[in-house]
Amino acid sequence: MADESGSNEFVSYEEALWSQVFTLDALVNVLERKGLIKREEIVEEIKELHKKAAPST
């Protein structure tokens, strides 16, 4: 992550992306561990969102 010496420093896009990946993975792990969701449900939801977001041809 970014240098901790300056609290107002911007992180790189790569660091921001990895932070988001870890955050989302942690959220899915917690929800799955609590029995609130199944990982397969998340995968299906992602597929549906991709279909909706894809431009129609």
C-alpha positions in Angstrom: 0.0 0.0 0.0 1.0 3.6 -0.1 3.7 5.0 2.2 2.1 5.6 5.7 4.1 8.8 6.3 1.7 11.0 4.4 -2.0 10.5 5.3 -3.2 12.4 2.2 -1.2 10.4 -0.4 -3.1 8.8 -3.2 -2.8 5.1 -3.7 -2.1 3.7 -7.2 -4.9 2.1 -9.2 -3.4 -1.3 -8.6 -3.4 -0.8 -4.9 -7.0 0.4 -4.9 -8.0 -2.5 -7.0 -6.3 -5.1 -4.7 -7.8 -3.4 -1.7 -11.3 -3.8 -3.2 -10.6 -7.4 -4.2 -9.6 -8.2 -0.6 -12.5 -6.4 0.9 -15.0 -8.2 -1.3 -13.4 -11.6 -0.7 -13.5 -11.0 3.0 -17.2 -10.0 2.9 -18.1 -13.1 0.9 -16.1 -15.3 3.3 -17.8 -13.9 6.4 -21.3 -14.2 4.8 -20.6 -17.7 3.7 -19.2 -18.7 7.1 -22.3 -17.4 8.8 -24.4 -19.5 6.4 -26.1 -16.4 4.9 -25.0 -17.1 1.4 -23.3 -19.7 -0.8 -20.3 -18.8 -3.0 -22.2 -20.3 -5.9 -25.0 -17.7 -5.4 -22.4 -14.9 -5.6 -21.0 -16.4 -8.9 -24.5 -16.6 -10.4 -25.3 -13.0 -9.3 -22.0 -11.8 -10.9 -22.9 -13.6 -14.1 -26.4 -11.9 -14.1 -24.9 -8.5 -13.5 -22.4 -9.0 -16.4 -25.4 -9.9 -18.7 -27.3 -6.8 -17.7 -24.2 -4.5 -18.1 -23.2 -6.0 -21.5 -24.2 -3.8 -24.4 -26.9 -5.5 -26.5 -26.0 -6.1 -30.1 
